């Protein structure tokens, strides 16, 4: 563990020292901590923290540092209270995410909070793990350590996803491509109204019966956006959604995207390497290096 990380841990430990003075012995400390966690932590946080926090802390701290058990429990309580405090403000939180590809370290104790009903942009150069981050959030990638903690009012944790590629089904029309992801959610008439609404928002209503091969690159992007917003989800993930578009078309589609978002203000996590896109679209911008 690097020196900076160690200093941060001990700084956090010091903040809790005054509150822990009344716990004079090891037995008293453990008893009070158990009561505190049972009384104050939400059930989902308690399950996540109890299962994973001890393992992650031991992996990160036990390797190079001899840390006393009292310090370990102080730090555990600090992380638990931080997660509980923010649970009503954020749609999800990443806590101590570590990820490797072989010998290459992608994330080392990454911590990010994602506010509800905002557009959060993740930016940075190619190869820093932006797409990997989306895959961890969505559950596509499960080979990591750490925790992805969702707000309890999200429920089923459903995602819609705009990939770098349009991923339209070539033998289905524009209308049918959107209907394909909605038919398990909605009755036929309601589904028709939803599809027509979003096709009008992206100016493709008149093209609803065309196959993907008849569409330009920009039109395909707009179908992908309409499909992602039409799908009833808690979080929309977007991976370089404007990549490869010329500047005029990009501006047009970004304007349409903001118009759709204002109609349906769901949480959006958008990945891009383009700083201009980040500044135009993002309420919050996280830069990865």
MOTAKA-V523114 format. One record per pair of residues at least 6 apart in sequence whose ideal C-beta (glycine too) atoms are under 8 Angstrom apart, sorted by the first residue. I is the first residue (numbers start at 1). J is the second residue. Records with the same first field share a line. If there is no record, write none. Layout:
I = J / J
This chain:
1 = 60 / 61 / 63 / 64 / 65
5 = 60 / 109
6 = 65
9 = 61 / 75
12 = 75 / 78
13 = 71 / 74 / 75 / 78
15 = 78
16 = 74 / 77 / 78
17 = 74
20 = 29 / 70 / 74
22 = 32
23 = 29 / 32
26 = 69 / 70
29 = 70 / 73
30 = 73
33 = 73 / 76 / 77
36 = 77
37 = 46 / 49 / 50 / 77 / 80
38 = 46
40 = 81 / 84
41 = 49 / 80 / 84
42 = 84 / 87 / 152
44 = 149 / 150 / 152
45 = 80 / 83 / 84 / 87 / 149
48 = 147 / 149
49 = 76 / 79 / 80 / 83 / 147
52 = 145 / 146 / 147
53 = 76 / 79 / 80 / 147
54 = 76
55 = 145
56 = 96 / 98 / 145 / 146 / 147
57 = 72 / 75 / 76
59 = 98 / 145
60 = 96 / 98 / 109
61 = 67 / 72
79 = 95
83 = 93 / 95 / 149
86 = 93 / 113
87 = 149 / 151 / 152
88 = 151
89 = 113 / 115 / 116
90 = 113 / 114 / 115 / 116 / 151
91 = 114 / 115 / 116 / 117 / 150 / 151 / 154 / 234 / 235 / 267
92 = 114 / 137 / 148 / 149 / 150 / 151 / 154 / 235
93 = 111 / 112 / 113 / 114 / 147 / 148 / 149
94 = 110 / 111 / 112 / 113 / 136 / 137 / 146 / 147 / 148 / 149
95 = 111 / 146 / 147 / 148 / 149
96 = 109 / 110 / 111 / 145 / 146 / 147
97 = 107 / 109 / 110 / 111 / 136 / 144 / 145 / 146 / 147 / 148
98 = 105 / 107 / 108 / 109 / 110 / 144 / 145 / 146
99 = 105 / 106 / 107 / 110 / 129 / 132 / 136 / 141 / 143 / 144 / 145
100 = 106
106 = 128 / 129 / 132
107 = 129 / 132 / 133 / 144 / 146
109 = 146
110 = 133 / 146
112 = 286
114 = 120 / 267 / 269
115 = 267 / 283 / 284
116 = 151 / 267
117 = 265 / 266 / 267
118 = 267 / 268 / 283 / 284
119 = 261 / 268 / 270 / 281 / 282 / 283 / 284
120 = 267 / 268 / 269 / 270 / 282 / 283 / 284 / 285 / 286
121 = 270 / 271 / 272 / 277 / 278 / 281 / 282 / 284 / 285 / 286
122 = 130 / 133 / 134 / 269 / 270 / 271 / 272 / 286 / 288
123 = 130 / 271 / 272 / 273 / 274 / 275 / 278 / 285 / 286 / 287 / 288
124 = 130 / 273 / 287 / 288 / 289
125 = 273 / 289
126 = 273
128 = 288 / 289
129 = 288
130 = 239 / 271 / 273 / 288
131 = 164 / 239 / 271
132 = 141
133 = 271 / 288
134 = 140 / 161 / 237 / 239 / 269 / 271
135 = 141
136 = 144 / 148
137 = 148 / 159 / 235 / 237 / 269
138 = 159 / 161 / 237
139 = 157
150 = 157
154 = 234 / 235
155 = 234
156 = 234
157 = 234 / 235
158 = 232 / 233 / 234 / 235
159 = 233 / 234 / 235 / 236 / 237
160 = 181 / 227 / 228 / 229 / 231 / 233 / 235 / 236 / 237
161 = 228 / 236 / 237 / 238 / 239
162 = 224 / 225 / 228 / 236 / 237 / 238 / 239 / 241
163 = 224 / 239
164 = 239 / 240 / 241 / 243
166 = 212 / 220 / 221 / 223 / 224
167 = 224
168 = 177 / 212 / 220 / 223 / 224
169 = 176 / 177 / 180 / 212
170 = 211 / 212 / 213
171 = 211
172 = 180 / 211 / 212
173 = 208 / 209 / 210 / 211
174 = 199 / 204 / 207 / 208 / 209 / 210 / 212 / 215 / 223
175 = 195 / 199 / 208 / 209
177 = 212 / 223 / 227
178 = 195 / 198 / 199 / 223 / 226 / 227 / 230
179 = 191 / 195
181 = 227 / 230 / 231
182 = 191 / 194 / 195 / 230 / 231
183 = 191
185 = 191 / 231 / 232
186 = 194
194 = 230
195 = 208 / 226 / 230
196 = 205 / 208
197 = 230
198 = 226 / 227 / 229 / 230 / 260
199 = 205 / 207 / 208 / 226
201 = 226 / 256 / 259 / 260 / 263
202 = 222 / 223 / 225 / 226 / 256 / 260
203 = 222 / 256
204 = 219 / 222 / 223 / 226
207 = 215 / 219
212 = 220 / 223
215 = 223
217 = 244 / 245 / 249
218 = 245 / 249 / 252 / 253
221 = 241 / 242 / 245 / 253
222 = 253 / 256
224 = 241
225 = 241 / 253 / 256 / 257 / 260
226 = 260
228 = 236 / 238
229 = 236 / 260 / 261 / 263 / 264 / 266
233 = 266
234 = 266 / 267
235 = 266 / 267 / 268 / 269
236 = 266 / 267 / 268 / 269
237 = 268 / 269 / 270
238 = 268 / 269 / 270 / 271
239 = 271
240 = 271 / 272 / 273
241 = 257 / 270 / 272
242 = 250 / 253 / 254 / 272 / 274 / 277
245 = 253
250 = 277
254 = 277 / 280 / 281
257 = 281
258 = 281
261 = 268
270 = 277 / 281 / 282
272 = 278
278 = 285
279 = 285
